[in-house]
């Protein structure tokens, strides 16, 4: 089984976010970048298939040279090789189109990704990718087993979970549950050394154009001051006369 894992290069969630050029560009100064957490869950599941079923695992990213340390970390975790598509990921459709070229030419059986990236939270790319390459698709996956050409999956739905069956080839967008946080892997020294020798292939973009443009970014409004009350009468008065909640 050939597995392709899509990797997004995103700011660490603890990073302080700022914008430049009249709030039109993200300021990367002093920001630590990591593997998108949802993608890391899917990568860890891919490693399980590699170890238990002999699958080959390739990781792919759309981005510039600055994303290569993130790909190297994925190689250190255990992926066999990496591909970097050399273009700026300006919108979800562009990313999906570029990934589709890799999928079409690579003969992959299973494409794993996170359900969304932790920076833009668009939840667009996996579904669009599946549509472009005409693969079966399951989103929000919290359980995945593959036996030959058949897959059994569990996904979150409102109020519970749903178990579905499908066939390869397919795209699966995973999240916490496809593996647990305790199962995520930290690269060891041997993995880091081996990652330096694994192939990281840079391919030029196919030329798919972006369909949207970012006009401006805006931070959330600061939280208002907190009022502390020590009796129910004052609380009711504030909720009724100030918050207009009752």
C-alpha positions in Angstrom: 0.0 0.0 0.0 1.3 3.4 -1.0 0.4 6.2 1.4 0.7 9.9 0.8 0.5 12.2 3.9 -0.2 15.9 3.4 1.7 18.0 5.8 1.0 21.7 6.5 3.7 24.0 7.9 1.9 26.0 10.6 2.8 28.3 13.5 3.0 26.7 16.9 -0.3 27.4 18.7 1.7 29.1 21.5 3.2 31.7 19.1 2.2 35.3 19.4 0.7 36.3 16.1 1.2 39.7 14.4 0.6 41.2 10.9 2.6 43.6 8.7 2.0 45.8 5.6 -1.2 47.3 6.9 -2.4 43.9 8.2 -2.2 42.2 4.8 0.7 39.8 5.6 1.5 37.4 8.4 4.6 38.4 10.4 6.8 35.3 10.7 9.5 37.0 12.8 10.1 35.0 16.0 7.4 32.4 15.1 8.1 28.7 15.6 6.6 26.5 12.9 5.6 22.9 13.4 3.7 20.0 11.7 0.0 20.8 11.6 -1.3 18.9 14.7 -4.2 17.3 12.7 -1.7 16.2 10.0 0.6 14.7 12.8 -2.3 12.5 13.9 -2.7 11.2 10.4 1.1 10.8 9.9 1.2 8.7 13.1 -1.5 6.4 11.7 0.4 6.1 8.5 3.4 4.9 10.5 1.3 2.2 12.0 0.4 0.9 8.5 4.1 1.0 7.6 5.1 -1.0 10.6 2.2 -3.5 10.6 1.4 -3.9 6.9 4.6 -2.9 5.1 3.1 0.3 3.6 5.4 2.9 2.1 4.9 6.5 3.4 5.6 9.7 1.5 4.9 13.1 2.9 4.1 16.2 0.8 3.9 19.9 1.4 3.0 22.9 -0.7 5.4 25.7 0.2 8.8 27.4 0.0 12.2 26.3 1.2 11.3 27.5 4.7 9.0 24.4 5.1 11.7 21.9 4.7 12.6 21.6 8.4 9.0 20.5 9.0 9.3 17.9 6.2 12.5 16.7 7.7 10.8 16.2 11.1 8.2 14.0 9.3 11.1 12.0 7.8 12.6 11.7 11.3 9.3 10.4 12.6 9.6 7.6 10.0 8.3 8.6 6.6 10.3 7.1 3.7 10.6 10.2 1.5 9.2 13.7 1.1 8.0 16.0 -1.7 7.9 19.8 -1.5 5.8 21.5 -4.2 7.6 24.8 -4.7 4.9 27.5 -4.6 3.3 29.7 -2.0 0.1 28.1 -0.6 -2.1 31.2 -1.1 -5.4 29.5 -1.0 -7.0 26.1 -0.4 -8.0 25.5 -4.1 -4.4 26.1 -5.2 -3.1 23.7 -2.6 -5.6 21.0 -3.6 -4.8 21.4 -7.3 -1.1 21.1 -6.7 -1.5 18.1 -4.4 -3.7 16.5 -7.0 -0.9 16.4 -9.5 1.3 14.5 -7.0 -1.6 12.0 -6.3 -2.3 11.5 -10.0 1.3 10.8 -10.9 2.3 8.8 -7.8 -0.1 5.9 -7.9 -1.1 6.3 -4.2 -3.7 4.0 -2.6 -4.4 6.1 0.5 -4.0 9.9 1.0 -4.1 11.0 4.6 -4.4 14.6 5.8 -5.6 16.5 8.8 -9.2 17.7 8.7 -8.0 21.3 8.7 -4.9 23.4 9.3 -4.4 25.0 12.6 -3.7 28.4 11.0 -6.6 29.1 8.7 -9.0 26.4 9.8 -10.6 26.2 6.4 -11.4 22.5 6.2 -11.3 22.8 2.4 -8.3 21.0 1.0 -8.9 17.3 1.7 -12.4 17.4 0.3 -11.4 19.4 -2.8 -8.4 17.1 -3.4 -10.7 14.0 -3.3 -13.1 15.6 -5.7 -10.3 16.5 -8.2 -8.7 13.1 -8.2 -12.1 11.3 -7.9 -11.2 9.3 -4.8 -13.6 8.3 -2.0 -13.5 10.7 0.9 -14.1 10.6 4.7 -13.8 13.7 6.8 -13.3 14.0 10.6 -12.0 10.4 10.8 -11.3 9.1 14.3 -10.7 5.4 13.4 -9.2 3.7 10.3 -8.5 0.1 9.5 -7.4 -1.2 6.0 -7.6 -4.8 4.9 -6.5 -5.2 1.3 -8.6 -2.8 -0.8 -11.3 -2.4 1.9 -11.3 0.3 4.6 -13.4 0.5 7.8 -13.6 4.0 9.2 -15.2 5.9 12.1 -15.9 9.6 12.0 -17.4 12.1 14.3 -21.0 13.3 13.6 -23.3 15.5 15.7 -24.1 13.6 18.8 -21.9 10.6 18.2 -19.8 8.6 15.8 -20.5 6.8 12.6 -18.9 3.7 11.2 -18.6 3.5 7.4 -16.9 1.2 4.9 -15.2 2.2 1.7 -12.7 1.0 -0.9 -9.3 2.3 -1.9 -8.1 4.6 -3.4 -9.4 7.2 -1.0 -8.6 10.5 0.8 -9.0 10.5 4.6 -9.0 13.6 6.7 -8.1 12.7 10.3 -8.2 14.3 13.7 -7.5 13.3 17.3 -8.9 9.8 17.7 -7.4 8.4 14.5 -4.5 8.0 17.0 -4.3 9.4 20.5 -2.0 12.1 21.7 0.0 9.6 23.7 0.8 7.7 20.5 2.3 10.8 18.7 6.0 10.2 18.1 9.0 12.4 19.0 11.9 11.9 16.6 14.9 10.3 18.3 18.5 10.8 17.4 18.6 7.8 15.1 15.5 9.0 13.3 17.0 12.5 12.9 20.2 11.2 11.5 18.4 8.9 9.1 16.2 11.8 7.9 19.2 13.6 6.6 19.8 10.8 4.1 16.2 10.3 3.0 15.2 12.0 -0.3 13.4 15.3 -0.2 12.3 16.0 -3.7 11.4 19.5 -4.8 9.0 19.8 -7.7 7.8 22.9 -9.5 4.2 23.9 -9.3 1.8 23.0 -12.1 0.7 26.6 -12.3 -2.8 26.3 -10.7 -3.9 29.8 -9.9 -5.4 30.9 -6.6 -9.1 31.7 -6.7 -9.2 33.9 -3.6 -7.0 36.8 -2.4 -6.4 37.9 1.2 -7.3 41.5 1.7 -6.6 42.0 5.3 -6.2 40.2 8.7 -7.7 41.3 12.0 -7.0 40.1 15.5 -9.9 39.3 17.8 -11.0 42.2 20.0 -9.4 42.2 23.4 -11.5 40.6 26.2 -13.4 43.1 28.3 -12.9 43.7 32.0 -14.3 41.1 34.4 -16.7 42.1 37.1 -16.7 40.0 40.2 -19.9 39.8 42.3 -20.4 38.1 45.7 -24.2 37.8 45.9 -27.0 36.6 43.7 -28.9 39.9 43.7 -25.9 41.8 42.2 -25.5 39.1 39.5 -29.2 39.3 38.5 -29.0 43.1 38.4 -26.0 43.0 36.1 -27.5 40.3 33.8 -30.8 42.2 33.6 -29.7 45.9 33.3 -26.2 45.7 31.8 -25.8 42.5 29.8 -29.5 42.5 28.8 -29.4 38.7 29.1 -32.5 38.2 31.2 
